[in-house]
C-alpha cells in the first residue's frame, strides 16, 4: 500500500546531490575537512579539561595530616 503523501512526493536523485549556487564539490570537501579538524581539536581540549577536573577532584579529596597527629579532609 502506498500513502497519498509518499506517492506525490518527489525526491532529488541520489546520484546528483544538490549544492547551493556557487558551491563546488572541492569547496565542500575542504569545509568538511576543516570541520573534522575542529572536531578533533575540540575532543582533545575536552580530554584535557576532563584530566584537569580529575586532578582538581583528587586535590580536593586529599587527606592532609597536621602536626598534632590528626587528619583533616581538605575541601575547596
QUIDA-V401167 format. One record per residue. N is the residue number from 1. SS is DSSP state (H for helix, E for strand, L for the rest). PSI is psi in whole degrees, -180 to 180 (999 if undefined). NEAR is the number of other ideal C-beta (glycine too) atoms within 8 Angstrom. Layout:
# QUIDA-V401167
N:SS:PSI:NEAR
N:SS:PSI:NEAR
This chain:
# QUIDA-V401167
1:L:139:2
2:L:136:5
3:L:159:6
4:H:-40:6
5:H:-47:6
6:H:-35:7
7:H:-22:7
8:H:-9:6
9:L:130:6
10:L:145:4
11:L:149:4
12:L:150:7
13:L:142:5
14:L:-28:4
15:L:-19:3
16:L:88:6
17:L:145:4
18:L:118:5
19:L:143:8
20:L:153:5
21:L:136:4
22:L:-4:4
23:L:125:7
24:L:151:7
25:H:-37:6
26:H:-39:6
27:H:-42:8
28:H:-39:10
29:H:-42:8
30:H:-41:8
31:H:-41:8
32:H:-40:8
33:H:-42:8
34:H:-41:8
35:H:-41:8
36:H:-44:8
37:H:-41:8
38:H:-39:8
39:H:-41:8
40:H:-42:8
41:H:-43:8
42:H:-43:8
43:H:-43:8
44:H:-43:8
45:H:-37:8
46:H:-40:8
47:H:-41:8
48:H:-43:8
49:H:-42:8
50:H:-40:8
51:H:-42:8
52:H:-43:8
53:H:-40:8
54:H:-41:8
55:H:-45:8
56:H:-43:9
57:H:-42:8
58:H:-41:8
59:H:-38:9
60:H:-32:9
61:H:-2:7
62:L:139:7
63:E:124:8
64:E:136:8
65:E:139:7
66:L:173:8
67:L:-22:3
68:L:3:4
69:L:-13:5
70:L:170:6
71:E:149:7
72:E:132:8
73:E:124:7
74:L:125:9
75:L:136:4
76:L:999:5
